[in-house]
Amino acid sequence: TVITNIEEKVIFKDLSTTIDLLFPNDTITHSFAPQSNLPIIGQLDYNHSDITNVWAVINNAQNIPLFEFGGGLGGNYSSGRWTGNFNNVPTGVHSIRLIAYDSNNNIVATSAPASFTVSSFDGSLPPYVSMEDLIVDTATSTSFIPLTAIGTDVDGAFTGMQFYVDGQPYSNPIFRPSGLSQNLANYTTILALNSSGINTVFAIGWDNSGNYVATPVKNLSVTS
């Protein structure tokens, strides 16, 4: 069921349950390339195990399911970190918010809305970006985890890569060295962990035409 009026559809709301939309968020300063992938990250905080579904609602017209990270090492505990992807994003300015449901299909939490922009096709094809799997999916809070991504552009020049952790830029953008073939360039940084919890990592790359493309997310459980 597509939610068209969230406030009217709230049958039961547990005030101890909250959900935050970590990405996309209103700090984004660029548009995304048309027909690319948009990562969606939510953090659900609750004190019971009755949450069965979390959906991202786009423009009050399209529902995208999110899935809860099981905590790594093949685990299946309630981490509260829900992620998904909006594939083949269409051109325009879009709104998004998250909705959490209990086992009776009641809405128990909704996030604040955010917006993001997808540019129109201008004749320049978007680049291709890919992020390597993390070497582990669980680590201690004193660990250092390498992050590596690649990017190419078939009709232009791949320019650079920015890693994100929990929806926020991590470290500085990494630009392709002048003179280095885009097919040989790796974009690497080290994620220095310093607290327990769940970290969700992805990368956004762009080309010389200003086409921005994101990778799917990678989740990491961090213990103290």
N, C-alpha and C positions, 0 to 999 in steps of 0.2 A: 504494500500500500504506500503510495506516495503521499507524504505529509505536505499539505498545502497551507494549513494554518496551525502552527505548532501549539500555540497557546490554547486553542480550543480542543486539541487532541490530548492534552495532558489529563489523564484519568487519575493517576496516582503519582505523587512525586515525593521521594524520600529526600528530605532536606540534608541528610548526612551523605548523600551521593552527589558528587560533582564530576563533570567531564570538561576537560580543557582541550581546545584545538591548538596543537603545537605547530602544525604546518598543514596547509599554507597559513600565513599570518599577515597582518597589515604592515609588517616591516619590510616586505618585499618591494624592491625599487625597480624591478624590471618586469617585462612581460615574458610569457613563455611562447615557444614556437608552436604553431598550429599542428594538431594531430600528434603531439608528443605525450609524454607520460608525466602525471603530476602525483608526487607522493602525498599521502594523507596520514597524519600522525595525531593520535589522541591519547590523553592520559585520563583514566577513569579512577577516581578515588572513592571507595565504598567499604562498608564493614560487613558485608554479607555476600553470599555466593549466588545470588538469584539473578544476576545479569546474564541474559542469553544472547542478545544481539546489540551491536552498535552499528549505526548507519551514518554515512555522510550524505547529507541532502544538498544537492546542487540546484540552485535557482528555484527552490521549492518545487522542483519538477522531476528530479532524478535521484534515485537512491543508490548508493554504492556501499556494499557490505565491507566492514572492517573485521579483522581477525586478531585475536588476542595472542600475544607472544607467550609461549609456554615456559619461558625461563631458561632455555638452553639445556644442553646435555640430554635432549629427548624428553625433558620434563613437561609437565602439564599443569602447572599451578597458576593461580590467578595473579598475573603480573600487573594487571591494570593498563598495560601498554597495548593499544589497538592501532593497527596500521592497515593501509590498503593503497590502491592506486586508481586514479582516474585516467584511463587510457584514451588516446585519440581525442584529446581535449579540443573543443571547437573554438573558433574565433569569437572574441567578445569579452565583456566584463562579467564575471560570474560571482555569485555569492555561495558560501558554504557554511554549514554548521553541522555539529554532530548530535545524534540522539541516541540515548541508551534505553533499552527495554528490559523489563523483567520477564520471568517465565510465563506470566499471564498476559504478555504483550502490552503491558502498561508502560508509558514513558516515565522513567524515574529521574532522568537528568538530560539537560540540553546545554550545549556550549554556546558561548557568545558567537555571533557570526563574524566571518571574515570575507574578504574579497580577493580575487586575483584576476589578472588580465592575460588573455591569449591574443597574440598579434595575428594579423591577417597575412596570408601568403603574398609575398612581394616578388616572387620569382627565384628567391634564394632558398635552396633546400636546407633543412635543419641538420645540424651535426649529429653524429652518433656518439653516445657516451656509455660507458660500462664501468662498473665498480667490482673489483675482485671480492670474493667472499672473505669475511674476516677469518683469521687463523683459528679463532675460538669463538664460541658463543656464550661463554661464561668466563669471568676473570675476577681477580681481586682488585681492590681499590688502589693498589700501588702498582698496577700493571701498566705496560706501555704496549699499545696495539698499533701495528702499522696499517695505514689506510692507503690503498692504491686504486687509481682509476686511469682509464685511457679515453681518448677522444679523437675522432677524425671527422673530416668534412669533405664530401665528394665534389663540391663545386666552389670551394673557397678555401679558407685557411682556418683551422681550429686555433683558438686564441688562448683559452685558459680554463681552469677548473677551480671551483670553490667547494670544500667539504662542509657539511652541516652535521651538527649533533643536536638532537632533540629540537630540530626546527630552527636553530640559530647557527650563523656562520661560525666555523671552527678555524682558528688561525687566519692567515692571510690568503688571498687568492694566489694561485700558482699559475704563472704564465709560461707558455711554451717558449723555450729559449730561441732566440733569433738564429736562423740558419739550420735548426734541427728539424728534420722531417717529422710531420705530424704522426706518421706511422711508427716512428721510433720513440716517441715521447711517452713517458710514464709520469703520472702526477701522484706524488707520494708525500704523506706527512705522518706524524706519529701522534696517536691519541693517548694523551697522558691522563690516566684515570685518577681521580682523587676523592671519590665518594661512592657509596653503594647505591644501587637502584638499577634502573633500566636505561640504557643508552640506545638511541635509534640514529643510525648514521646513513647518509646518502651524499651524493655529489651532484652539482650542477655545472655543466660545461657550456661554453658559448663559442661562436665563430666570429669572423670579422664582419659579418652582416648583422650582428646583434641578435642572432637566434639563440635562445637559452633552452637547454634540454636537461632534464633531471634523470637520475638513475632510480631504480627501485630501492627500497630501504633495506638495511641490514640491522638486526637487533642483537644487543649484547647485554647479558645479565652480569651485574657487578656486585660482588659480595665484599664485606668489610674484612 
